[in-house]
Amino acid sequence: MGNRYLDWFRQAEADLRHARHACENGDFEWSCFAAQQAAEKALKAVFQRLGKDAWGHMVTALLGNLASDLAVPHGLLDRARMLDKHYIPSRYPNGFESGAPTDFYTQEEAQVAIRNSEAIIEFCRHQIHGPAGHGPGGA
């Protein structure tokens, strides 16, 4: 099976669109989760582009593992940490003493999650397509 990094990246972009739509519809917990998923998949696309394996779901760990191969911009790890906080509690009621995730997530949190995901995806886009959207390898 060939390298499918472009498929992973396209799905990351689709997940980010879903995060935006969920935010517009008031489904803030799903917006936060989709933003986290978008960043995770974009980072996994970079790993595949580099011919490396990526395991796990923590954006922070994925980005940290890339730092040995790539210059990770200042502040991107903090954005990853914020996104990782949405991986489980946004989906499961047992993340809270009572109530459902839908009771706790806000529009502002969803908007921040989307911005954090956008920053990570933009970093990944540059790694995959090179400067100014040139094809793989920057050609």
N, C-alpha and C positions, 0 to 999 in steps of 0.2 A: 504494500500500500504506500502511495506517495506521501509526500509532506503536505499536510492539509492546513498549513498556517493561515492561508487566506480564508478558508472556511471558518476557522475559529474566530478570525478577526471580523468577518462579516456578521457572525452570530453575536459577537460583542456589540457591534453597532446596532443590531436589531434589539438586543436586550436594553441598550441605552434608550432607544426609541420607546420601548415598552415602559421604561422608568418614567419618561416624560409624560406619556399618555396616562399612566396610573396616577401620577401627580395631578394632572389636569382633571382627572375623574374623582379625585378625593381619596384614592386608595393609597394613602401615604406609606403604609407599611410595605405594600408590594412595590411601590416606587423605590423605597430604600433597598429592598432585597434585590430588585432587578438592577439597580445601580451597582451593587456589590458584585453581582454575577457578571455584569458587563466588564468591569475591571478585571475580574478573575480570568475571563475568557480571552480578553485582549492580551494579558500577560502570558497566558498559555500559548497564544499565537506567536509571541516573540520567542518563547522557548523553542517552539517547533521551527521557527525561522532559523534559529541558531543551531538546530539539529540536536537539541537537548530535551531530556524528559522533565516534565513538571508534574508533581503530585500534590494533592491537597487542595484545600479550598480557601486558605487564608491569603488574602491579597498581600498582607504585610510580609509573610514568609516568601511568597513568590517574588515580590519586588526585591526583597533583601537578597535572595539567591541570585537575582540578575545583577546585583551591584558588583559581584566579582568579575563580571564580563563587560558591563556597561556603566557609564557615568549616569547615576540616577540623580536627577535634579533635587536640590535642597527643598525640603518640605513635602516631597511626594510620599515618603514613608508615613508622615503624619496623616495625610489624606487616606492612605491605605488603612491605617489603624482605625480611623473613623468609620470607614466602610465595613471593616470586619465586625464591628459591633452590631451590624444589622443582619449578619448571616443567619443566626438562629432566632433571636427574640422577635424578629419581624414576622416569623411564621408560626411560632408555637406559644399557646397561652401559658404554658408552664414557665415561661421566661419572666412572668410577673406573679406576684402573690395572688392577685385576683384580676379578672377581666381578660380581655382578648387583646392581641397586638393592635387591632384596629382602634381600640380605645385610647392608645397611648401615643401613636405616631402623629406628627404634625406636618403641615405643609412646609414650614421652614426646614425641618429635618430632611424632608424629601428633596427640597431644592439644594440643600448643602450636599447631600449624597450624590445628586446628579452632577453638581459642579466638581466634586471630588473624582467621580468616575470619568468625567470629561477630561480632566487633567491627566489621569493615568492613561486613558485611551489615546490622547494626543501624543504622549510620550511613546506609547507603543506604535502608533501610526508612523512616527518618525523612524523608529527602529525597523519597521517593516518596509516602508515605502521610500525612506530617505528624505532629504530636504525637499520642501515644496511639492510633495506628492509624486516625486519621480518614482519609477518602478522599483521593484525589489533590488536591493543593492545600490540604490541611489543613482541608477543609470538613466 
